[in-house]
Amino acid sequence: MSIKFHCEHCGKKIDAPDTAGGKRGKCPSCHNIVYVPQMDTEDELTLAPIDESEAERKKRLMAETSLLTQNILQEKEVPEGSAPAATETDGAEAEVAQIIIRYLRQMADGDLDAAQGTAQAIAAHRKQAKAVLEEMVASDPLVPELPDVPAQVLSGLIRNLRTRIA
């Protein structure tokens, strides 16, 4: 009996002799080095079922992120905030500011699951979050802690968060 597996590089099906199990060999199709798994003839591998609801949720969140990003990038100007000048924040607002910055970083990096949890933490501090977001909109640059994220993207993410916690 032979060991049947797929090349991790090109995906082609490979039939290897039993003696090759646990060793490395060359894929006959793409010529990359592959590991030949050891297989017990008694044990048959079965795939775990796919959680369709989780796959659909991730697909929906990715589509939503893509749409938000496209809308933000199509804007011509960074909208002006109607907030007063930035003031000193107390301890609670400083903590909320760090949570908001973490949320913005997660959204900018596309880590949607983590961002959703962080947004719930922000919503628990709604009043301070609104004040911190107003200060961020009024500052230049918007969020100095995130210099690698374009201002238009940050502006859109902040606007989206403000709407979400309103």
Secondary structure, 3 states (H helix, E strand, C coil): CEEEEECCCCCCEEEEEHHHCCCEEECCCCCCEEECCCCCCCCCCCCCCCCHHHHHHHHHHHHHHHHHHHHHHHCCCCCCCCCCCCCCCCHHHHHHHHHHHHHHHHHHHCCHHHHHHHHHHHHCCHHHHHHHHHHHHHCCCCCCCCCCCCHHHHHHHHHHHHHHHC
